[in-house]
Amino acid sequence: MNQYINLLRADQVFRRLSIIQLISYFGAWFSNVAIYTLLIGMDVSAEIIAFVAALHFIAGIVQAPFSGSVLDSVAPKKLMLSLLFVEIISTILLVLVSDISHLWLLYGLIFVRMAAASFYFTAEMSLLPKILKGKDLQKANEIHSIIWSFSYTLGMAVSGFVVYLLGVKVAFVLDALMFVISFSLLYSLHLQVGSVKEKESFLYMMGDTFRYIKKYPHALHLMLMHSVVGLTAFDALVALMVQEYYAGIIATSLALGLLHASRAVGLVFGPMILGSWINNKRLVQLLIFQAVAIWLWAWWMENFYLSMVASVIVGLFTTTLWSYTYTLLQKNIDERYYGRIVAYNDMLFLSSATLTSLMIGALASKNFSLEFITFFIGLGFIVGALYFTWIVKTQNIKEVA
């Protein structure tokens, strides 16, 4: 824990970026609970719930092939401010969604908002290796995952009560206000990292990225390895669990908030417990632990309170998997390609999350039990463990120093 605090104290730019993350993520979870509460209140089908969950990731997939070239040629601060502005506008407009006839508007706003959010995230993750190195970079990625998880925990829990007491529209307004605060903090930040003035066109830069990946295939393998963590895109699964098992015993917004918050408790503490323990060899063990935790969740699912306990256990391994596989990629690629490789990495991760969300909806609509679906997701991490074992044996992968 002291290592995280010391890094935040030592680097003023990283500290400000972390504060912006904390505020933005905290606000985002207000609207997340509100959106799913709104959908369940409309009594929509499992396919619609799954599609909305997938929309949160599809936008990032669509813009990723172009965002990498932009990131490597545009000043990061100017770009990030523009993206925050788009998030402010698209979030406040969510108050216009009130019934099932407005689903088209909900889809559009989620797509635009998440495209901007994904682009912002990619911009920040490609910026970090330029200001931090080695173990500091690993700790920065872990801090990022802890902030995300802490915001997720508190945001989901508080949002459940806010939506229950004040309604979904208040949640949307509060979310937009959080982005306004983040915008003002970023605007006043003195960020010295500028753009790289590339002479090549965007199309050439995109082609050059594929040539780099062909020459250094370990980059693609590490991107695919990171995408395995996208299997933990559980938003649709949790919404369906609430709809099927818990709606009769607790208010929808409260059940959504508490289930997400309990998983996020594990997400917060996971890196603190496992961050110093994890290395390339132990990553295989961590993937297996994640699979077993997900199977435990499937076993306890029908009981709301046991499901909350299992959610905590599932969360313990997720953020360390996410941060370590991300750091491995950053450590093993050329700095000149940070923006483009990180963008394609995020595209693969979001594709994994999208397919997971759509798979949950498709299997649920075919009357597969939620327990079976959850068990099936856990199998993906066993495949991931076997895959990383092969990567270590066949590729020259540097340890995170």
Summary of the structure (lengths in Angstrom):
residues: 401
radius of gyration: 20.1
end to end distance: 18.4
largest distance: 61.6
contacts: 1460
relative contact order: 0.16
helix: 85%
strand: 0%
